[in-house]
């Protein structure tokens, strides 16, 4: 009997799998590659909400916990995924300069926000009011990370690429049976695919489509991550990742002309040099109305768990949320209430949602 079946191998499934494997748990992972949000993500890790100059939820804790998690994977898998680069927030007015000075003095923010204003010395950028610098930031190369993760699973025979059939789960005396496998627990890490999960579709998951461009701009000559409406992230060899859009009513995976034009419009507001678009990708982010992850146990099937709703800060949230869930499942520790799915207990059973598998 296996300890776990894990459904989904994006950031959530990867973080949970690695957390449980370090504890010696046996498991099998299912992923049919239907959800691509984790792979196409910009991978930016930054604990500051740069629109309002405030600290993101659990920003300091997530930075302290998650970055060592990725660094350990780099050592174990001999890969390079943590690309440390400062984020430079383009300031649009004297008022924003003053707001930056004030924010840099606040507790919690002072460890990340440089107190001064950085003058623009790049002729390819339009930034008359300069930049605010955010320290200790960078990006995780999510595609490299998840490709390495999948390869590790394949080598050990732990990955099944067939679509997971929720209707085939059977519950038997404190464990579950799925085909010829039995397991003590099943954890669903399906991202936006959870909308098709009959056990957890009562949770208020929202899909937010995000699109990103890859551009080539030899004259830009910039090695910093720059945020101004849109952001761009240096990839090397004159290439940059530009993002990201937020669309709430389009649940298709295909890139759109509208998103491309929106990103190019944002970019042209502060990039003066010529550039060419080399590519465009799209994915559906799993987001939640209260902007907190969905972590916990099914109300009626104690063998079933969920780890989802990581939103646009998935690279920071995934390792910590996985750690909290593993402690909950393995050692009976309570979950942080702000991520525990019991906060949505009143949604369960409405219009028959979440009631599948009562057999």
N, C-alpha and C positions, 0 to 999 in steps of 0.2 A: 504494500500500500504506500502510495506517495503521500508526502505531507501536503503538497500544494499543486493545484493546477492554476496557472496564471494566464489570463486571456488578455493579450495585447503586449506588444514589445516596443512601445514608444518610450518616452522618458519615464513615465510612471511605472510601466511594467519592467523596464530595465533596472530602475533604482530599487524596486521591491525585490526583483529576482536576485540581484547582487547582495542586497542586505540579508536576505534569507539564506543564500548560499554560504555567506560568511559565518552563519550560525549553524551550518551543517545540515540544512533542510534538504530533503529530496523534492524535486519538482519537475514539471513539464510546462513549456510555454507554447501557447497557440497564438498565431498571428497570420492573417491572410493578406497583409499589406494594403488593406482597404482604407486605412487612415494614415495620412502623410504629414500631419501638422508638425510633429516632432522633428521629422527629417528635413523639412523645408524651412524650419524656424531660423531666425537670425541668430539665436543662441546668446543674445546679449544678457550678461548678468550685471545688474545695477540696482542697488537697494533704494534709490531715490526716485520719487515721482517727479520728473523734470517739468511737467506742466505746471505743478503747484509748489515745487521746491519743498516737498515733505518726504518723510521717510515712509517707504512702503511697509505693508504689514510684515512684522517680524523681520524687518530688513537686516539688522545687525546679526540676529541669530541665524538667519538663513545663510548669510555670507560666511559666518564662522563655521557652520556645519557642512555646507554643501561643497565648498571649494576643496577641502581636504578629501572628500569623497571622490571627486573627479581626479584629483592628483594621484590617489591610490590606484584608480583604474589605469591611468597613464603608465604607472610603473608595472602593474600586473600584465597589461596587454601590449606593452612597448609601443604605445601610440602617443601622438601629440595632439591634444584637443583643447587645452586651456590657453587661449591667446590673450594674454594680459595687455590691455590698452586702456588709457584714460578716455573718459567720455567728456567731450567739450560741448556744453550747452550754448548755442548761439543766443545772445541776448538781443532783444529786439528794440529796447528803448531804455532811457535813463531810469524809468520806473522799475524795469526788470533788473537793472543793475542794483538799485537800492534793495529790491526784494532779495536778491542773491546775497548781499552783505548781511541782511538780517537773518536769512536762513542759515548762513555759515556759522553763526554764533549760537544756534539752538542746540541743546543737548541731543545727542544721537546723530545729528547731522554734521557736527564739526569734524568727526573722524573721516568723513567722505568729501565734504565740500571745501575746496580751496578758498580761503577768504578773499583773495584778491581777484581782480578782473584781468584776464589774459588778452593782450592786444592781438588783433589779427595781423599776421605778417605774411599771409598766403594770398598773393594777388588773384588766385583763382577762386577765392571766396569773397562774398559780400557780407561783411560783418562790422559795420562802423561802431557798434557798441561793445565789441569784443565778445569774449566767451567766459563762461563759468566752468571751472574744471572740477570733475568728479573723480576722485582717486579710488584705487583698489577695484577697478572695474575691468571688463573685458568681454570675451565671448567664448562659449563652448562650441566647438565644431561638431554640431549635433549629427550631421550625416556620417562623419568619420566615426564618431562614438557608437552610433547605432549599427553601423555596418560591422564594426569590430565585435559588438555584442552578439549580433546574429551569427557571426562566424564562430564565436566561442560556443554558442548553443549547438550549432550544426556539428562541430567537431565532437561534442559529447552526446549527440543524438537526443537533444532535449527540446528541439524545435519542431513543431507541427505547423505547416503552412496552410492547412485546410481551414475553411471558415468554421468557426465554432457554432455548433447547433445547440442553442439553449434548451430546446424542447427535448433533447436527448439526455439531459441530466436526470438522474434518479436518486432519491434520498433513501438511505438504508442505515438505520441504527447508528446515527452519529457520524456518518461519512457519506460521500457521494460516489455514484458510479457514472462513468462516461465512457461508453463503448466498452472496451476490455480493460479500462483503467479504473482504479478506485483511489480516492484521495480523501484526506481529512477535511480539506478546505478548498474552495475555489475563490480566487480573487479576480475581479473584473477591472481591467485597466484599459478600457476600450476607447478612451477619448470620446469624440462626438459619436462614435459608433454605439455608445451606450443608449442612444435614443431607440435602438432596436432591441435592447435587452429587456425582456419581459419582467425580470426581477427588480431592476433598479430604474425603470423608466418613470417611476413616480417622482424621482428627484428632479429639481428644476434646472436641468442642464440646458444651457443655451449654446448655440453654435455661432461663432463669430468668424467669418471668413477673412483670412489675411493673405495678402499677396505681396510678393517682393520681386524686385528686379535685380539683375546683375548687369552692371555697366562697365565699360572700359573707358578710362579717362586719363590718358598719358600726361596731360598738362595739370592735372589736379595735384599730384605729388603730395598726398596727405597720408600720414600714418596714424592719425587719431580717429576715434569714432566721433562723429559730429552729429548733433541732434538739433534740428530746427524744423518743427512740423514733421517732415520726414527725417530719417536718420540715414547716414551711410557708414558702412563698416569696411575698412580696408581688408582685402583678401590677398594682397600681393600681386605683383606683375601688372600693376596699373588697373586692377579690377576691384570693384566695390559692390557690396550688397546694399541695396536701397530698400527701405520699408518704413513702415508697413501700413497696409490699409485695414480698416475695420468695417465689415459689411454684415448686417444682422439678418438679412432676408434672402441671402443667396447661399444655399447649402450644396452647391456643386463644387467639384474639385478643380474645374478647369479655370485657367487664368482668363481675365477679361480685359477688353480694351478700356473700359471705364477706369479700372484700377490702374492700368498702365498710365493713362493720361493724368490721373490724379497724382500719382507719384512723380511723374515728370514735371507737372506743374509746381509741386512743392520743391523739387530739386532746383528748378530754374530760378526760384526766388533768391537763392543764395550761392549757387554755383555758377561762376562766370565762364568757365572754359567749355569747350566742346566735349561731347562724350557720345558713345554709341551703346545701345542696349544689346546685350548679348543673350539674355535669357529672362524668363519670368516663371515664377512658381506660385502655387496657391495651396492652402490647407485650411481646414476648419478647426479653429481653436475650441476646446471645451471650456466654456466659461460659466460662471454661476452668478446669480443676481447680487449676492452679498460679497462677491469677489474673494471667497474663501474656498479651499479645496473640499471635495466630497470624500470623506474617509470614514469607514466603519462597517458595521454588520447589518445584514438584512433583518428587518423586524420579525420575520416569522421563520426564516431558515438560518439557524446559527452557523451553518457550514459555509454560507456565502458572504463575501466581503466585497467592498468597492474601494478603488483608489482612482480618483478622477478630478476633473474641474480645476486643472492647474493653471489655465488661462495663459496670459502673455508672459508670465514669469516662471514658466515651467522648469527651466534649468536650475533656478534657485530653490523652488518649492519641492521638486520631486524627491531629492534625497532625504530631506527632513520629514516630509509626509510619509515616505516609505518606512523610515525609522520608527515613527510614531505608531504606524499600523503594525509593524512587526512586533514591537513591544506589547501592543494590545493583544495580538493574536497569540504570541508565544508566552508572554509572562503575566497576562492579566492586568497590565498597567492601563490606566484610563487614558482616553484620547483627549487632546486639547479640545475644549468645548467648541471653539470657533470653527474647527474643521470636522467635528463629529456629525455624521449624517442624522443623528437623533434630533438635531435642530429642525429637521423637516419631517418629523414623525407624523405630523398632522396631515401631510400630503398623501401618506400611504393609504391605498385602498380606494382613493377617489377615482371614479369612472373605471374601476377594475385595474388600475395601474399598480404594478409591482406585485400582483397576485399570482403570477404564473408559477407553475411547478407544484401546485397543491395536489399532489397525487401520491 
